[in-house]
Amino acid sequence: MIQKVLKGPVARMQFVVSSVPASRAEARLLKTQISAPLLVREHTYFASEDRPVLAGTVLFRGDLYRFRFEIGVDGFRLGSIFGEESLPQRRPPDHA
């Protein structure tokens, strides 16, 4: 979607993941306890010339968080507990 808007590729993506205790409002919205561990993912997408084009912050419940990054020659893929089936499954190498 971003590439369509940019009419070109995303040059770089930056993700920062940290942990914070849930505030009262966050705990209510995420249906967890106050001070429960939350993971914060901040992301920035950059176009050419290192120009930021999209940035945001997402909070995840620490007890439900599972995030997978995959990098290969064909590019970068990522998934979460909500979409892990969309990632290709790698077969273990045949050692026979």
ABEGO torsion letter per residue (X at the ends): XAAAAAGEBBABBBBBBBBBBBBAAAAAAAGBBBGBBBBBBBBBBBBBGGBBABBBBBBBBAAABBBBBBBBAAEBBBBBAAAAAABBBBBBBBAX
